[in-house]
Amino acid sequence: MFIQLGVLSLYFFLEKVTMAPSFIIRTAPVLFLFLIGFAGAIIHDYEIYNIVKDIFHFSKPVLGLLIGYLFYKKINDFSVFIKTIVLCGFASAVIHFVILIVTADLFSGSIDQIRTFGKDNFLELFALFFIIYYQKYSLITLFTSKLMRRIIVFTLLASNILYFSRTMIVVAVILFLSCEGYTILTKKTVRFAVVFTTALLLFYAILFSVKIDRDKPGLEAFMFKVKIAPAELFKTKIDRENHKDLWDHWRGYEVKRAYALMKANPSSFIFGTGYGSLVNLKFYAPLTGEKNGIKYISELHNGYMYLFYKTGSIGILILLFFLLMLYRMLYLKDKYRNFVTVFISSIGLLYLFTTLTITGIYNGRDVIIFILGALLYFQQKTTFQKDIVA
């Protein structure tokens, strides 16, 4: 956060700052979300430390959008933007491989060991899709050397697979469907959705029909996590004394505790409990490596409940409006539907999902928000739109 504030302050000091009205309108909901949190903080008496921490957390997407927009407005070169994401993703993938070679036994079959230093990486995932689909939409190659392109694609693909991230798999599916035109509602996409949903239900029926050992290394342990994913999100009837049950459904337990605290204060259903509010877990959980664990937490994995807890139903409605507004970019006239609008729309869809699992735009390690800021700049640039129409 301090780095982001620093580079943004430096930009404001050195450059003349101007923003297109369309960018201000499209990103205004994120600013409104940031402001709503102050309501609960004013009404209630919270520790100043916790208030400041939440303010920093909720300002993160605002800063991310500004940085992405302003810096690429200054650079003003779309190919440089694409190459930056691709090459940074490639560098990250190389670093990922080096870490795995040095710290993990890749032949042990233990997915937990492989994931110790890498839970997910959406920069690499976007880099992979950028390098694959840029040529399809713009008819221009990023790299003149076919060998270089193949090396980058292979490295990114292998690295993305080795994260063994359930969230990354779903996001990859969303990006693929968006890029291939399956996220616009038509008769064709409805039929595809029915087939896809049927296949998914069949897949889970098979998973639940066979016994999968959670403690076995390798693919079986990963499939166990895939199997419990729906219950992990939505199950709230949890035996806190049963540690396996608790950790398998931790996200649901967080939601249960936050909702119980909101019921004790009905006004929070409207505008939330505000910045500085904490969720009482009712026991000391070993979440941060501290010897005795922590009993009170500020952030939840489920971003919808997190936002509901902090900003109430007003905040939820604003977030949904913002994400659906991004998704609707795909419904522009055909001549304006291009690489940029497709990826803006897909970001709206993937945030609808990642908000449920890893806090969405409020995830502290999220880099997608910077990419979104840059894409919103290039989308509103009329001459650019004419140049890259597919």
C-alpha positions in Angstrom: 0.0 0.0 0.0 2.8 2.4 0.8 4.5 1.6 -2.5 1.3 2.3 -4.3 0.7 5.5 -2.5 4.3 6.5 -3.1 4.3 6.0 -6.9 0.9 7.6 -7.2 2.0 10.6 -5.2 5.1 10.9 -7.4 2.9 10.8 -10.5 0.7 13.6 -9.2 3.7 15.6 -8.3 5.5 15.3 -11.7 2.6 15.0 -14.1 -0.5 17.0 -15.0 -3.4 14.7 -14.0 -6.4 14.4 -16.3 -9.0 11.7 -16.5 -11.7 11.0 -19.1 -15.3 11.4 -17.8 -16.0 7.8 -18.9 -13.3 6.5 -16.6 -14.5 8.6 -13.7 -18.1 7.3 -14.2 -17.1 3.7 -14.6 -14.9 3.7 -11.5 -17.1 5.9 -9.3 -18.8 2.8 -7.6 -15.4 1.7 -6.2 -14.9 5.2 -4.7 -18.5 5.1 -3.2 -17.7 1.7 -1.7 -14.6 3.2 -0.1 -16.7 6.1 1.4 -19.5 4.0 2.8 -17.2 2.3 5.3 -16.8 5.6 7.2 -20.4 5.6 8.2 -20.1 2.7 10.6 -16.7 3.9 11.9 -18.3 7.2 12.8 -21.3 5.6 14.6 -19.3 3.0 16.6 -16.3 3.3 18.8 -13.4 1.2 17.3 -9.7 1.2 17.9 -8.0 3.7 15.6 -5.4 1.1 14.5 -8.2 -1.2 13.1 -9.9 1.7 11.4 -6.7 2.8 9.6 -6.0 -0.8 8.6 -9.5 -1.1 7.0 -9.1 2.3 5.3 -5.9 1.1 3.6 -7.5 -2.1 2.6 -10.6 -0.5 1.0 -8.5 2.1 -0.7 -6.5 -0.6 -2.5 -8.8 -1.0 -5.6 -9.1 2.8 -5.9 -5.4 3.2 -6.0 -5.0 0.2 -8.4 -7.4 1.6 -10.9 -5.7 5.0 -10.8 -2.2 3.6 -11.2 -3.2 1.3 -14.1 -5.1 4.1 -15.9 -2.6 7.0 -15.3 0.6 5.2 -16.0 -0.6 3.7 -19.3 -2.2 7.0 -20.2 1.3 8.4 -19.9 2.9 5.6 -21.9 0.0 5.6 -24.4 1.1 2.5 -26.3 -1.1 -0.6 -26.3 1.5 -3.0 -27.5 3.8 -1.9 -24.7 1.0 -2.6 -22.2 0.5 -6.1 -23.6 4.3 -6.8 -23.7 4.7 -5.6 -20.1 2.1 -8.0 -18.8 3.4 -10.9 -20.9 7.1 -10.4 -20.0 6.4 -9.7 -16.3 4.2 -12.9 -16.2 7.0 -14.8 -18.0 9.6 -13.5 -15.4 7.3 -14.5 -12.6 6.9 -18.0 -14.1 10.7 -18.4 -14.3 11.1 -17.3 -10.7 8.3 -19.7 -9.8 10.3 -22.6 -11.4 13.5 -21.5 -9.6 11.7 -21.5 -6.2 10.2 -24.9 -6.9 13.5 -26.4 -7.9 15.3 -25.0 -4.9 12.7 -25.5 -2.2 10.3 -28.3 -3.3 10.8 -32.0 -4.3 8.9 -32.0 -7.6 9.0 -35.8 -7.7 7.6 -36.3 -4.2 4.0 -36.2 -5.5 3.1 -33.8 -2.7 0.9 -31.0 -4.0 1.0 -29.2 -0.6 4.8 -29.0 -0.9 4.7 -27.7 -4.4 2.1 -25.0 -3.3 4.1 -23.9 -0.2 5.6 -20.9 -2.0 2.9 -20.2 -4.5 -0.9 -20.4 -3.9 -1.9 -18.6 -7.1 -0.7 -16.0 -9.6 -3.2 -14.1 -11.8 -0.5 -12.1 -13.5 0.9 -15.2 -15.1 -2.6 -16.3 -16.0 -3.4 -13.0 -17.8 0.0 -13.1 -19.5 -0.8 -16.5 -20.9 -4.2 -15.4 -22.3 -2.8 -12.1 -23.5 -0.1 -13.7 -25.6 -2.5 -16.3 -27.0 -5.4 -14.0 -27.9 -3.7 -10.7 -28.8 -2.8 -12.0 -32.3 -6.4 -13.3 -32.8 -8.0 -10.0 -32.1 -5.4 -7.5 -33.4 -3.9 -9.7 -36.2 -0.5 -8.5 -35.0 2.2 -10.7 -33.4 3.8 -9.6 -30.2 7.1 -11.4 -30.9 8.7 -11.8 -34.3 10.4 -15.0 -33.2 8.0 -18.0 -33.1 10.5 -19.8 -30.9 10.4 -17.0 -28.3 6.6 -17.1 -28.4 6.5 -20.8 -27.9 9.0 -20.7 -25.0 6.9 -18.0 -23.2 3.6 -19.8 -23.8 5.0 -23.2 -22.6 6.6 -21.6 -19.5 3.5 -19.7 -18.6 1.3 -22.8 -19.1 3.5 -25.1 -17.1 3.8 -22.5 -14.2 0.1 -21.9 -14.1 -0.6 -25.6 -13.9 1.9 -26.1 -11.0 0.0 -23.6 -8.8 -2.7 -26.3 -8.5 -5.1 -23.5 -7.6 -8.9 -24.2 -7.8 -9.6 -20.5 -8.2 -7.1 -20.1 -11.0 -8.8 -23.0 -12.8 -12.2 -21.4 -12.7 -10.7 -18.0 -13.7 -9.0 -19.6 -16.7 -12.3 -21.2 -17.7 -14.0 -17.7 -17.5 -11.2 -16.1 -19.6 -11.4 -18.9 -22.2 -15.1 -18.7 -22.5 -15.0 -14.9 -22.8 -12.3 -14.9 -25.4 -14.2 -17.5 -27.4 -17.4 -15.6 -27.3 -19.4 -17.9 -25.0 -20.3 -15.3 -22.3 -22.7 -13.3 -24.5 -26.3 -14.6 -24.0 -27.4 -16.2 -27.2 -29.2 -19.4 -28.0 -25.8 -21.0 -28.8 -24.3 -20.0 -25.4 -27.4 -21.0 -23.5 -27.1 -24.5 -25.1 -23.4 -24.5 -24.2 -24.2 -23.5 -20.6 -26.7 -26.4 -20.3 -24.1 -28.9 -21.6 -21.3 -27.4 -19.4 -23.5 -27.4 -16.3 -24.6 -31.0 -16.9 -20.9 -32.1 -17.4 -20.0 -30.3 -14.2 -22.8 -32.0 -12.2 -21.7 -35.3 -13.6 -18.1 -34.6 -12.6 -19.2 -33.9 -9.0 -21.5 -36.9 -9.0 -18.5 -39.1 -9.9 -16.3 -37.3 -7.2 -18.9 -38.0 -4.5 -19.4 -41.6 -5.6 -15.8 -42.6 -4.9 -13.8 -42.4 -1.8 -11.0 -39.8 -1.9 -8.4 -39.7 0.9 -7.6 -36.2 2.0 -4.3 -37.2 3.6 -2.8 -38.9 0.5 -0.2 -36.8 -1.5 -0.4 -35.9 -5.1 -3.5 -35.6 -7.3 -5.8 -37.4 -4.8 -5.3 -34.7 -2.2 -6.0 -32.0 -4.8 -9.2 -33.8 -6.0 -10.4 -33.9 -2.3 -10.1 -30.1 -2.2 -12.0 -29.8 -5.4 -14.7 -32.2 -4.0 -15.3 -30.1 -0.8 -15.1 -26.7 -2.6 -18.9 -26.1 -2.7 -19.4 -27.1 0.9 -16.3 -25.0 1.9 -18.0 -21.9 0.7 -21.6 -22.4 1.8 -21.8 -24.9 4.7 -22.3 -23.0 8.0 -23.4 -25.8 10.3 -19.9 -26.6 11.6 -18.7 -28.4 14.6 -16.0 -26.0 15.9 -14.5 -28.8 18.1 -14.0 -31.0 15.0 -10.9 -29.5 13.5 -11.2 -31.4 10.2 -14.8 -30.1 9.8 -13.8 -26.6 10.8 -10.8 -26.2 8.5 -12.6 -27.9 5.6 -15.4 -25.3 5.9 -13.5 -22.3 7.3 -15.0 -19.8 4.8 -18.4 -20.9 5.9 -17.5 -20.5 9.6 -16.3 -17.0 9.0 -19.6 -16.1 7.3 -21.5 -17.6 10.2 -19.7 -15.6 12.8 -19.9 -12.3 10.9 -23.7 -12.8 10.3 -24.3 -13.5 14.0 -22.6 -10.3 15.0 -24.6 -8.3 12.4 -27.9 -9.7 13.8 -27.0 -8.1 17.2 -26.8 -4.7 15.4 -29.7 -4.5 12.8 -28.5 -1.2 11.3 -25.4 -3.0 10.0 -27.6 -4.7 7.4 -28.1 -1.3 5.7 -24.6 0.3 5.8 -22.5 -2.2 7.6 -20.5 -2.2 10.8 -17.9 0.1 9.3 -14.1 0.4 9.3 -12.4 -0.9 12.4 -15.0 -3.6 13.1 -13.7 -7.1 13.9 -15.3 -10.6 13.7 -15.2 -12.5 16.9 -14.3 -16.2 16.1 -15.1 -17.3 19.7 -11.8 -19.1 19.9 -8.1 -18.5 19.2 -7.4 -19.7 15.7 -3.9 -20.5 14.4 -4.1 -18.2 11.4 -1.1 -16.0 11.6 1.6 -18.2 13.0 1.3 -16.5 16.4 1.8 -18.8 19.4 -1.7 -18.4 20.9 -3.5 -17.7 17.6 -6.0 -14.8 17.1 -9.6 -14.5 18.2 -10.6 -11.4 16.2 -10.2 -11.0 12.5 -10.9 -8.0 10.2 -10.9 -9.7 6.7 -13.0 -12.6 5.5 -12.3 -14.9 2.6 -15.9 -14.5 1.3 -15.7 -11.0 -0.2 -19.5 -10.7 -0.4 -19.9 -11.3 3.3 -16.8 -9.2 4.0 -18.3 -6.3 2.1 -21.8 -6.9 3.6 -20.2 -6.9 7.1 -18.3 -3.6 6.5 -20.7 -1.7 4.2 -24.0 -3.4 4.4 -26.5 -4.1 1.6 -25.7 -0.7 0.1 -22.1 -1.9 -0.5 -23.2 -5.2 -2.0 -25.5 -3.5 -4.4 -22.8 -1.0 -5.5 -20.3 -3.8 -6.0 -22.7 -5.9 -8.1 -23.6 -2.8 -10.2 -19.8 -2.1 -10.8 -19.1 -5.7 -11.9 -22.1 -6.0 -14.1 -21.3 -2.7 -15.7 -17.9 -4.2 -16.6 -19.5 -7.4 -17.9 -21.8 -5.4 -20.2 -18.8 -4.1 -22.1 -19.2 -7.3 -24.2 -22.6 -6.1 -25.5 -21.1 -3.1 -27.3 -21.8 -2.9 -31.0 -19.7 -5.4 -33.0 -17.4 -2.8 -34.4 -16.4 -1.8 -30.9 -16.1 -5.3 -29.5 -12.4 -6.1 -29.4 -9.6 -7.5 -27.3 -10.0 -4.7 -24.7 -13.7 -4.9 -24.2 -13.6 -8.7 -24.1 -11.1 -8.7 -21.3 -12.9 -5.9 -19.4 -16.0 -8.0 -19.5 -14.2 -11.2 -18.5 -12.7 -9.3 -15.5 -16.2 -8.3 -14.4 -17.2 -12.0 -14.5 -14.2 -13.3 -12.8 -14.5 -10.8 -10.0 -18.1 -12.1 -9.5 -16.5 -15.4 -8.7 -13.3 -14.5 -6.9 -15.2 -12.2 -4.6 -16.8 -15.4 -3.3 -13.5 -17.2 -2.7 -10.6 -14.8 -2.2 -12.2 -11.3 -1.5 -12.1 -10.2 -5.2 -11.0 -6.6 -5.7 -10.1 -6.4 -2.0 -7.6 -9.2 -2.1 -4.3 -7.8 -0.9 -2.3 -9.6 -3.6 -4.7 -8.9 -6.5 -2.9 -7.5 -9.6 -6.0 -7.7 -11.9 -7.2 -4.3 -10.7 -4.0 -2.6 -12.3 -4.7 -4.4 -15.6 -8.3 -3.3 -15.4 -7.3 0.3 -14.9 -5.1 0.2 -18.0 -7.8 -1.5 -20.1 -10.3 1.1 -19.1 -7.9 3.8 -20.5 -7.4 2.0 -23.8 -11.1 1.3 -24.1 -12.1 5.0 -23.9 -9.5 6.0 -26.4 -11.6 6.4 -29.6 -8.7 6.3 -32.1 -7.3 3.2 -30.5 -10.7 1.5 -30.8 -10.7 2.1 -34.5 -7.2 0.8 -34.9 -7.7 -2.6 -33.3 -11.2 -3.6 -34.3 -11.1 -7.3 -35.1 
